[in-house]
Amino acid sequence: MDFEASDFHTVFNTNAVGPFLVVQSFLKQGLLGPPGSTVANVSSIMASHQDPVISSATPGGYAYRSA
């Protein structure tokens, strides 16, 4: 399976840039509560750089984990 730079950019924009832009939009609209409120982002084991099973079993996984 070939993994192109455009694939990497798509994954990164979806998983890293996307959530940032959503939070930014919510802030501008006053949808996140009072100043000082907390935004929590949740991840999964798939994002682990340390798990050799996950690392070797997922083509294109490096792009996902980098985001």
C-alpha positions in Angstrom: 0.0 0.0 0.0 1.4 3.4 -1.0 0.9 6.2 1.4 1.1 9.7 -0.3 1.9 13.0 1.4 -1.7 14.1 0.6 -3.0 11.2 2.7 -0.8 12.3 5.6 -2.1 15.9 5.3 -5.7 14.7 5.2 -5.3 12.6 8.4 -3.4 15.4 10.2 -6.0 18.1 9.2 -8.9 15.9 10.3 -7.4 14.7 13.6 -5.3 17.7 14.8 -6.4 20.8 13.0 -10.1 19.9 12.9 -10.7 19.7 16.7 -8.7 23.0 17.2 -10.9 24.8 14.7 -14.1 23.4 16.3 -13.1 24.6 19.7 -12.1 28.0 18.3 -15.5 28.3 16.6 -17.3 27.3 19.8 -15.3 29.9 21.7 -16.3 32.7 19.3 -19.9 31.7 19.6 -19.8 31.6 23.4 -20.7 27.9 23.5 -18.0 26.6 25.9 -19.0 28.2 29.1 -17.4 31.0 31.2 -13.8 32.1 30.9 -11.5 29.5 32.4 -13.6 26.6 31.3 -11.7 23.4 30.2 -11.8 21.6 27.0 -10.7 17.9 27.2 -9.6 16.0 24.1 -9.7 12.2 24.4 -7.5 9.8 22.4 -7.2 6.0 22.0 -4.5 3.3 22.1 -4.3 3.8 18.3 -2.4 7.1 19.0 0.2 5.2 21.0 3.8 5.4 19.6 4.9 2.8 22.2 2.7 -0.1 21.2 4.7 -2.3 18.7 1.6 -4.4 17.8 -0.4 -1.3 16.9 2.6 0.3 15.1 3.2 -2.7 12.8 -0.4 -3.7 12.2 -1.8 -0.5 10.8 -0.7 0.8 7.3 -0.7 4.5 7.4 -0.8 4.5 11.1 2.1 6.8 11.4 0.1 9.6 10.0 -2.8 8.9 12.4 -0.4 8.7 15.4 1.4 11.9 14.5 -1.9 13.8 14.6 
